[in-house]
């Protein structure tokens, strides 16, 4: 696809980034735009590879070679049509997806992969610039009513698809604004909320109803909603954080990462956070526990607060810089990744066990007791670690941010009135997205556990298809090849 010899003529080129010293002064987007001719050259690198493994690498099954070819020929309308046929929100994934499609790119076997993520972003932004993205009203209404619980990426995707199928869709959100993780979990320097609001405006114009400030099961009985609609889709996310229950956990200054990130997103939106609950990194030694994306977001936010120092610690060993035989192409590799937040300043430590939070005389955390560990294969064949003698030490710390993942969704208030089955991890159990209660479906992190935004969108789309078929005995909604859905897990 694209130019047959493009992959030989052009190198992979990412858009330029704003200077770290300047960008930590605000929460604006980090990447700058590039001229269209550069975008076309990047799309031209997509080669006629025969079997495009990028399809399999992408949880949404995006038709990547075809939209690259359209970009190469500067047919932005066709490119947008192809992209939107599989992805409701490329303006989100084009900014925050870790791009498993690029890991599966055939060109990536021996050359740098195609810049698929940025091409997605360029396509959708060009389509908006050309006024090609407009509300698309359903051709007919089915008379069926569907409630979506949760307005994160899976809930929004399910809502968009079910509305397209002609059903009346109501989305319930317990927060004061729509968006879930997109709104309050991802910093604005990665996803400015104007892009989210732009998409929500289109969805409202298409007939979707949003209700904020409604905690289903608390403010409204869950069963009352179930009885009032023809189907329910649970998209509440994986919101119960994993804790670190060691000595000193109750000290002041030890917080879950999402408390910190949510507050900052609210500040950027213009909200005032009361002083008695405000979490600030300004002038503090910050330690982020957890080496994933959420931890990275805490690093970037702490730098913007003006932290005295930022240290990110990880229990697991430092990943290799390149693929190993354990991560052969086209799998998404476990390799060392340096985010834009890391570029802005942070010390990163691997194979570290946090043993204790040390208090000062006022009950605030003042230091962490840590120890180096060595990972080995245990008798059971599973990885185990042991502490390295003589490495125990204390590091200064005024603020601890726990970014060690989530265990499952908050389901107690849903299961109380409706006897929903849970799996052994505490997630909603749903076979083909349908729970043990016939008219209730589940999607996203609430069903599969903590995962990527792109997986949540894919789940929402597939759940909508299952709901539409349940309501109408057939469905014309687009489907992802089910045989490919579980080849790669993230």
Residue, then its C-alpha position, 0 to 999 in steps of 0.5 A: x500500500x502507499x508508495x511501493x518503494x516508500x519504505x526504502x526511501x523514507x525513514x520513520x519520523x515522529x512529529x517534533x515535541x515541545x521543549x521539556x523545559x517549556x512544556x512542564x509549565x503547562x498542560x497543553x499537548x506535547x507533540x507539534x503538528x507537521x506539514x501534510x507532505x510529511x504525513x504523506x511520506x510516513x503513510x508512503x512507508x506502508x508496504x504491500x506486505x501481503x499479510x498485514x499483521x497490524x490488523x491482528x495487533x490492533x484490538x479494534x482490527x483497524x484497516x491500516x494499509x487501506x487508510x495509509x494508502x488513502x493518506x498517501x493519495x491525500x484522500x483524507x475523506x476516504x481515510x477517515x471513512x476507513x478509520x471510523x468504520x472500525x474505531x469510534x474515537x481515533x482522536x483518543x487512540x491517536x494520542x494515548x494508545x501504546x500502538x500494539x499495531x506498530x509492534x506487529x507491523x511487518x516492516x518492523x521486523x527489520x526496520x522501524x515500524x510505520x507511525x500508525x498511531x500518529x497517522x490515525x491522529x492526523x487523519x481524524x484531525x484533518x477530517x475535522x479541519x475539512x468539516x467532514x465529521x458531522x453528527x450522523x442521525x440514525x435512519x430509524x428508531x427501534x423503540x428499544x431503550x438501553x442504559x449504559x452505566x459508565x462513560x469511559x471509553x467502553x461505555x462511550x463506544x457502546x453508546x455510539x454503536x447502539x445509537x447508530x443501530x437506532x436504539x434510545x441510549x442513556x449513559x449514566x455517569x457518577x462523576x460531574x462530567x462525562x468521560x470516565x478515565x478519559x476525563x479524569x485519569x489521563x492528564x491533559x498533556x496527553x489528551x486535552x479535554x477539548x478533543x473529548x468535549x468535541x466528540x461528546x458534542x457530536x454524540x449528543x447531537x446524534x441523540x444520545x442522552x448523558x446523565x452525570x452525578x448519578x451513582x447507579x446503585x447508590x443514588x438510583x436503585x440498579x434494579x429500577x434502571x434494569x426494569x425501566x429499559x430493554x437492556x443494560x451495559x455495565x461499563x464502570x471500569x476497573x476502579x478499585x485500586x491495588x493497595x500496598x498494605x505495609x507499615x505506615x500506609x495510613x500516614x499523611x502524604x500516601x495516596x492512590x495515583x488516581x486521587x492525585x491525577x483526578x484532582x489535577x484534571x479538575x484543576x485544569x478544567x477550572x475546578x477549585x480543590x479545597x485545601x484540606x484535601x488538595x494533593x500537591x507535589x510542589x517542593x516535595x520529594x515525590x516517590x511514585x510506586x509502580x512503573x506503568x503508564x499511570x505511574x508515568x502520568x504521575x511523574x509528568x504531573x509532579x514535574x508540572x507541580x514543581x516537585x523537588x525530586x521525582x523517583x519512580x520505583x518498580x518491583x519488577x526488573x528493568x526490561x531489555x531495550x530490544x525484543x528478546x526470544x521471549x517476545x518474538x515479532x509480532x507480539x507486543x514486546x516487554x521492552x524498556x519504554x521512556x515516556x515523555x514524562x520521563x524525559x522531563x526528569x525522574x529517577x527510575x529504579x527497578x527491582x525495588x521492594x518498598x518495606x515501610x513508610x517512615x513518619x515524621x513527628x506530625x504523622x506525615x511520611x518523610x521517607x521510604x524504607x526500600x530494599x533491592x531484590x533479585x528475581x529468580x525462578x522458584x521451585x514451582x517454576x514461577x518467578x520469585x524474588x529474594x531481598x539482597x542483603x545489605x541493600x536496605x536503605x531509606x530514601x527521602x519522601x514527602x509524597x507517595x503515589x501508589x500506581x500499582x494497578x487495579x484489582x477489579x470494578x466496584x460491583x457491590x452496589x450493583x450485585x446487591x439488588x441483581x444477582x450478578x455473577x463475578x469471576x475469580x478476579x472480582x470482575x463481572x462474568x459475561x459470556x459473549x458480553x452477556x451476564x447471567x442476567x439475560x438483559x444485562x451485559x458488561x464490557x471494558x475493564x469491568x469485564x476483562x480487568x484493567x487494560x488499554x483504552x483501545x481494548x475498552x473501545x473494542x469491548x464496547x463495540x463488541x458488547x453493542x453488537x451483542x446487545x443489538x442482536x439480543x434486542x433485534x435477533x440480528x445485527x448489522x453493526x460492524x464486527x471484529x473477527x472473534x478469532x483474532x480478539x484474543x491472540x494478543x493480550x495486554 
